[in-house]
Amino acid sequence: MQTKTAAKKVTRRQHSNASKAEVVAACRQPGATIASSARQHDINPSLVRCWLQEWLRWSGLTLSGW
């Protein structure tokens, strides 16, 4: 006889602006990569990339000027 277990509901995490800024600042350090910064903060690299793009748009900088 098999028993059924209740499926665990997966919820999305909410990240504060302060935590986003911390991750973006970590990515901007010399020699840092998006992947390593994401791994340090247990976040998907594609999410960090989105935050970086958002920061670049907000700051008015370009990747070449960064």
VEXMARLO-492243 format. One record per residue (C-alpha): residue number from 1; residue in one letter; chain; x, z, y. Coordinates in pm, 1 decimal, padded with zeros to 6 digits. Each point is the difference from the previous one (the first is absolute). Example, Ala and Ser with C-alpha at 12.3 -4.5 7.8 and 13.67 -1.06 7.14 Angstrom:
BEGIN
- 1;A;A;01230.0;00780.0;-00450.0
- 2;S;A;00137.0;-00066.0;00344.0
This chain:
BEGIN
- 1;M;A;00000.0;00000.0;00000.0
- 2;Q;A;00137.8;-00099.3;00338.3
- 3;T;A;-00061.7;00193.8;00315.5
- 4;K;A;-00031.3;-00164.9;00337.5
- 5;T;A;00190.0;00139.3;00291.7
- 6;A;A;-00122.3;-00030.5;00354.2
- 7;A;A;00185.4;-00260.4;00201.3
- 8;K;A;00200.2;00145.3;00283.7
- 9;K;A;-00120.3;-00133.0;00333.6
- 10;V;A;00280.2;-00159.6;00198.2
- 11;T;A;-00014.7;00055.8;00373.8
- 12;R;A;00203.7;-00159.8;00271.4
- 13;R;A;00247.2;00215.0;00183.7
- 14;Q;A;-00033.4;00038.9;00374.1
- 15;H;A;00327.4;-00015.5;00194.3
- 16;S;A;00025.7;00152.0;00345.1
- 17;N;A;00160.8;-00188.4;00285.6
- 18;A;A;00283.3;00253.1;-00009.8
- 19;S;A;00076.2;-00069.7;-00366.1
- 20;K;A;-00016.0;-00376.5;00061.6
- 21;A;A;00244.5;00039.3;00289.0
- 22;E;A;00232.8;00203.1;-00221.4
- 23;V;A;00006.2;-00273.5;-00265.7
- 24;V;A;00050.8;-00275.4;00259.5
- 25;A;A;00285.4;00197.6;00157.5
- 26;A;A;00159.4;00038.6;-00343.7
- 27;C;A;-00017.7;-00377.7;-00049.4
- 28;R;A;00168.1;-00061.2;00334.3
- 29;Q;A;00312.0;00200.1;-00091.8
- 30;P;A;00317.1;-00206.6;-00054.9
- 31;G;A;00030.1;-00103.3;-00363.8
- 32;A;A;-00353.1;00111.8;-00090.1
- 33;T;A;-00234.2;-00231.4;-00184.9
- 34;I;A;-00377.1;-00006.6;-00010.9
- 35;A;A;00008.7;00056.0;-00374.5
- 36;S;A;00224.6;00306.0;00017.8
- 37;S;A;-00200.2;00154.6;00283.0
- 38;A;A;-00325.0;-00062.8;-00185.8
- 39;R;A;00142.4;00153.7;-00315.6
- 40;Q;A;00114.3;00310.1;00190.1
- 41;H;A;-00350.3;00052.6;00136.7
- 42;D;A;-00184.3;-00102.9;-00319.1
- 43;I;A;-00174.9;-00290.7;00174.6
- 44;N;A;-00041.1;-00362.6;-00102.8
- 45;P;A;00254.2;-00224.4;00178.3
- 46;S;A;-00271.1;-00247.5;00102.7
- 47;L;A;-00177.2;00279.0;00189.7
- 48;V;A;00323.4;00090.0;00177.9
- 49;R;A;00048.8;-00367.1;00088.4
- 50;C;A;-00348.8;-00002.4;00157.3
- 51;W;A;00086.5;00308.9;00204.0
- 52;L;A;00323.4;-00162.4;00117.4
- 53;Q;A;-00184.0;-00314.3;00107.4
- 54;E;A;-00256.3;00212.4;00183.0
- 55;W;A;00280.0;00190.8;00173.1
- 56;L;A;00172.9;-00325.8;00099.6
- 57;R;A;-00323.2;-00138.0;00149.9
- 58;W;A;-00062.1;00324.9;00186.5
- 59;S;A;00355.5;00026.4;00132.1
- 60;G;A;00024.1;-00366.2;00100.7
- 61;L;A;00325.7;-00046.0;-00192.7
- 62;T;A;00081.7;-00280.7;-00241.3
- 63;L;A;00192.0;00021.1;-00323.1
- 64;S;A;00296.6;-00179.0;00158.0
- 65;G;A;00003.0;00250.1;00288.9
- 66;W;A;-00030.9;00294.5;-00231.1
